[in-house]
């Protein structure tokens, strides 16, 4: 095994630490050096490690776009790498700081990325589109692993306890997602969402005093305004969303009963479809169809909502919101629930919606729905 004393080496200003009795090193590297030093070539990765580190190339464009669109306001966490070689750490004599110094790694040492191969690929692609970010820095965490004997377990350990935040929590803190911003605004200012929206969790416990999750409200707004995941919203569209949900609230007695403390949230969720994400999403999709078809008079038509029987026991919801006695949030069930609402407001179904009805709903139920 070669050491830095045997030839040319990379030198990194670094901090040394100890973990599990073994040294590790934290360095900062210019982004421009990342693709050059940390080469990711699947053919060079040992076969027993290769399957874990296969690039999911579909993830890269979104990460590149994030870097390119936010050159002054992005965050990339540290890369974690294993060095299959001995290294030298030369301590600095400055101010008697024993763990500050220079890490020297042989240029021909194999360096395997344990965590961050997608970030590395995104950095390489983003620099080509936005060259000025090449001067930024990223932290790199170095572990010495001669022969890469620990690398497989290290990869598993690094990913074992990684927990993705709930969609609601992500929406709560994401200032770049306009649909999340709209959901937060409605949750704080518009009935019935004000005070009754679960802002952190993506499910609601049976004893909770909340009615909706922030993530379900975000999805319902996208359906209402006909927006995709990355689409933006105009101020007029945001106001339209607020107006629509206020109009729906005015024609939904059960929502009003909960707000007025005449019906407990837990009983509401237990007995009614529109206490759940499938109902909220369907109401959003209904609004999209209604406002498109009747842009000038939709507020009159929406008043017919007060005649809808939202109880789970209502046969109309069988095979729509309800499957085998349980609510379903599958996209097909949301569409079928929307169909029932459109029919209750005497709105025509599209050919695609009619085909879905014919496929999933018995003819007698479809005609009565």
Rosetta blueprint (number, residue, H / E / L):
1 X L
2 X L
3 X L
4 X H
5 X H
6 X H
7 X L
8 X L
9 X E
10 X E
11 X E
12 X E
13 X E
14 X E
15 X E
16 X E
17 X E
18 X E
19 X E
20 X L
21 X L
22 X E
23 X E
24 X E
25 X E
26 X E
27 X E
28 X E
29 X E
30 X E
31 X H
32 X H
33 X H
34 X H
35 X H
36 X H
37 X H
38 X L
39 X L
40 X L
41 X L
42 X H
43 X H
44 X H
45 X L
46 X L
47 X H
48 X H
49 X H
50 X H
51 X H
52 X H
53 X H
54 X L
55 X L
56 X L
57 X H
58 X H
59 X H
60 X H
61 X H
62 X H
63 X H
64 X H
65 X H
66 X H
67 X H
68 X H
69 X H
70 X L
71 X L
72 X L
73 X L
74 X L
75 X L
76 X L
77 X L
78 X L
79 X E
80 X E
81 X E
82 X E
83 X E
84 X L
85 X L
86 X L
87 X E
88 X E
89 X E
90 X E
91 X E
92 X L
93 X L
94 X H
95 X H
96 X H
97 X L
98 X L
99 X L
100 X E
101 X E
102 X E
103 X E
104 X E
105 X E
106 X E
107 X L
108 X L
109 X L
110 X L
111 X E
112 X E
113 X E
114 X E
115 X E
116 X L
117 X H
118 X H
119 X H
120 X H
121 X H
122 X H
123 X H
124 X H
125 X H
126 X H
127 X H
128 X H
129 X H
130 X L
131 X H
132 X H
133 X H
134 X H
135 X H
136 X L
137 X E
138 X E
139 X E
140 X E
141 X E
142 X E
143 X E
144 X E
145 X L
146 X H
147 X H
148 X H
149 X L
150 X L
151 X H
152 X H
153 X H
154 X H
155 X H
156 X H
157 X H
158 X H
159 X H
160 X H
161 X L
162 X L
163 X L
164 X L
165 X L
166 X L
167 X H
168 X H
169 X H
170 X H
171 X H
172 X H
173 X H
174 X L
175 X L
176 X L
177 X L
178 X H
179 X H
180 X H
181 X H
182 X H
183 X H
184 X H
185 X H
186 X H
187 X H
188 X H
189 X H
190 X L
191 X L
192 X L
193 X L
194 X L
195 X L
196 X L
197 X E
198 X E
199 X L
200 X L
201 X L
202 X L
203 X L
204 X L
205 X L
206 X L
207 X L
208 X L
209 X L
210 X L
211 X L
212 X E
213 X E
214 X H
215 X H
216 X H
217 X H
218 X H
219 X H
220 X H
221 X H
222 X H
223 X H
224 X H
225 X H
226 X L
227 X L
228 X L
229 X L
230 X L
231 X L
232 X L
233 X L
234 X L
235 X H
236 X H
237 X H
238 X H
239 X H
240 X H
241 X H
242 X H
243 X H
244 X H
245 X H
246 X H
247 X H
248 X H
249 X H
250 X H
251 X L
252 X L
253 X H
254 X H
255 X H
256 X H
257 X H
258 X H
259 X H
260 X L
261 X L
262 X L
263 X L
264 X L
265 X H
266 X H
267 X H
268 X H
269 X H
270 X H
271 X H
272 X E
273 X H
274 X H
275 X H
276 X L
277 X H
278 X H
279 X H
280 X H
281 X H
282 X H
283 X H
284 X H
285 X H
286 X H
287 X H
288 X H
289 X H
290 X H
291 X H
292 X H
293 X H
294 X L
295 X L
296 X L
297 X L
298 X H
299 X H
300 X H
301 X H
302 X H
303 X H
304 X H
305 X H
306 X H
307 X H
308 X L
309 X L
310 X L
311 X E
312 X L
313 X L
314 X L
315 X H
316 X H
317 X H
318 X E
319 X L
320 X L
321 X L
322 X E
323 X E
324 X L
325 X L
326 X E
327 X E
328 X L
329 X L
330 X L
331 X H
332 X H
333 X H
334 X H
335 X H
336 X H
337 X H
338 X H
339 X H
340 X H
341 X H
342 X H
343 X H
344 X H
345 X L
346 X L
347 X L
348 X L
349 X L
350 X L
351 X H
352 X H
353 X H
354 X H
355 X H
356 X H
357 X H
358 X H
359 X H
360 X H
361 X L
362 X L
363 X H
364 X H
365 X H
366 X H
367 X H
368 X H
369 X L
